[in-house]
């Protein structure tokens, strides 16, 4: 009986470890996909057709181009 209980315990542990392995592999894939997408990001892509960011960049550009009053 103890032998069978030990075998059942080992089988349960193997099942749990298999689930953990699958979750880690899935996480790795998701992280790799997210990293690939992040590598392709640029400021232009993030701000294209974004009126708020366009206005912020225009304001910053105007501020930098304005003559300094001393």
Phi and psi restraints in degrees (value plus and minus 20) as a CYANA .aco file:
   2 UNK   PHI     -81.6   -41.6
   2 UNK   PSI     -57.2   -17.2
   3 UNK   PHI     -81.6   -41.6
   3 UNK   PSI     -66.1   -26.1
   4 UNK   PHI     -85.7   -45.7
   4 UNK   PSI     -57.7   -17.7
   5 UNK   PHI     -84.3   -44.3
   5 UNK   PSI     -60.7   -20.7
   6 UNK   PHI     -84.5   -44.5
   6 UNK   PSI     -62.8   -22.8
   7 UNK   PHI     -82.1   -42.1
   7 UNK   PSI     -64.6   -24.6
   8 UNK   PHI     -81.4   -41.4
   8 UNK   PSI     -61.3   -21.3
   9 UNK   PHI     -83.0   -43.0
   9 UNK   PSI     -61.1   -21.1
  10 UNK   PHI     -84.7   -44.7
  10 UNK   PSI     -62.8   -22.8
  11 UNK   PHI     -81.6   -41.6
  11 UNK   PSI     -61.5   -21.5
  12 UNK   PHI     -84.0   -44.0
  12 UNK   PSI     -62.7   -22.7
  13 UNK   PHI     -83.1   -43.1
  13 UNK   PSI     -62.8   -22.8
  14 UNK   PHI     -81.4   -41.4
  14 UNK   PSI     -61.9   -21.9
  15 UNK   PHI     -81.3   -41.3
  15 UNK   PSI     -63.9   -23.9
  16 UNK   PHI     -84.8   -44.8
  16 UNK   PSI     -62.4   -22.4
  17 UNK   PHI     -85.2   -45.2
  17 UNK   PSI     -55.7   -15.7
  18 UNK   PHI     -84.3   -44.3
  18 UNK   PSI     -61.9   -21.9
  19 UNK   PHI     -83.2   -43.2
  19 UNK   PSI     -61.7   -21.7
  20 UNK   PHI     -83.7   -43.7
  20 UNK   PSI     -62.3   -22.3
  21 UNK   PHI     -80.0   -40.0
  21 UNK   PSI     -66.1   -26.1
  22 UNK   PHI     -83.2   -43.2
  22 UNK   PSI     -59.8   -19.8
  23 UNK   PHI     -84.7   -44.7
  23 UNK   PSI     -60.7   -20.7
  24 UNK   PHI     -86.7   -46.7
  24 UNK   PSI     -60.7   -20.7
  25 UNK   PHI     -83.7   -43.7
  25 UNK   PSI     -61.8   -21.8
  26 UNK   PHI     -83.5   -43.5
  26 UNK   PSI     -63.3   -23.3
  27 UNK   PHI     -82.2   -42.2
  27 UNK   PSI     -60.8   -20.8
  28 UNK   PHI     -81.2   -41.2
  28 UNK   PSI     -64.2   -24.2
  29 UNK   PHI     -81.8   -41.8
  29 UNK   PSI     -65.4   -25.4
  30 UNK   PHI     -82.5   -42.5
  30 UNK   PSI     -61.9   -21.9
  31 UNK   PHI     -84.6   -44.6
  31 UNK   PSI     -59.6   -19.6
  32 UNK   PHI     -84.9   -44.9
  32 UNK   PSI     -63.6   -23.6
  33 UNK   PHI     -82.8   -42.8
  33 UNK   PSI     -63.9   -23.9
  34 UNK   PHI     -83.5   -43.5
  34 UNK   PSI     -60.4   -20.4
  35 UNK   PHI     -84.3   -44.3
  35 UNK   PSI     -62.6   -22.6
  36 UNK   PHI     -81.1   -41.1
  36 UNK   PSI     -61.3   -21.3
  37 UNK   PHI     -87.1   -47.1
  37 UNK   PSI     -60.2   -20.2
  38 UNK   PHI     -85.2   -45.2
  38 UNK   PSI     -56.4   -16.4
  39 UNK   PHI     -84.0   -44.0
  39 UNK   PSI     -49.4    -9.4
  40 UNK   PHI    -105.6   -65.6
  40 UNK   PSI     -24.9    15.1
  41 UNK   PHI     -96.2   -56.2
  41 UNK   PSI     121.9   161.9
  42 UNK   PHI    -155.0  -115.0
  42 UNK   PSI     144.0   184.0
  43 UNK   PHI     -79.8   -39.8
  43 UNK   PSI     -60.0   -20.0
  44 UNK   PHI     -81.2   -41.2
  44 UNK   PSI     -64.9   -24.9
  45 UNK   PHI     -84.9   -44.9
  45 UNK   PSI     -55.8   -15.8
  46 UNK   PHI     -92.2   -52.2
  46 UNK   PSI     -50.5   -10.5
  47 UNK   PHI    -124.3   -84.3
  47 UNK   PSI     -30.0    10.0
  48 UNK   PHI     -79.7   -39.7
  48 UNK   PSI     109.9   149.9
  49 UNK   PHI      40.7    80.7
  49 UNK   PSI       8.3    48.3
  50 UNK   PHI    -134.3   -94.3
  50 UNK   PSI      81.2   121.2
  51 UNK   PHI     -82.5   -42.5
  51 UNK   PSI     -53.6   -13.6
  52 UNK   PHI     -85.3   -45.3
  52 UNK   PSI     -67.4   -27.4
  53 UNK   PHI     -88.7   -48.7
  53 UNK   PSI     -56.9   -16.9
  54 UNK   PHI     -80.4   -40.4
  54 UNK   PSI     -65.0   -25.0
  55 UNK   PHI     -84.3   -44.3
  55 UNK   PSI     -59.2   -19.2
  56 UNK   PHI     -85.0   -45.0
  56 UNK   PSI     -62.6   -22.6
  57 UNK   PHI     -87.6   -47.6
  57 UNK   PSI     -58.4   -18.4
  58 UNK   PHI     -84.5   -44.5
  58 UNK   PSI     -61.3   -21.3
  59 UNK   PHI     -83.9   -43.9
  59 UNK   PSI     -62.0   -22.0
  60 UNK   PHI     -85.8   -45.8
  60 UNK   PSI     -59.9   -19.9
  61 UNK   PHI     -84.2   -44.2
  61 UNK   PSI     -64.2   -24.2
  62 UNK   PHI     -82.9   -42.9
  62 UNK   PSI     -59.3   -19.3
  63 UNK   PHI     -83.9   -43.9
  63 UNK   PSI     -59.3   -19.3
  64 UNK   PHI     -93.6   -53.6
  64 UNK   PSI     -49.0    -9.0
  65 UNK   PHI    -106.3   -66.3
  65 UNK   PSI     -38.0     2.0
  66 UNK   PHI     -87.3   -47.3
  66 UNK   PSI     118.2   158.2
  67 UNK   PHI     -87.9   -47.9
  67 UNK   PSI     122.6   162.6
  68 UNK   PHI     -94.8   -54.8
  68 UNK   PSI     107.7   147.7
  69 UNK   PHI    -110.2   -70.2
  69 UNK   PSI      98.4   138.4
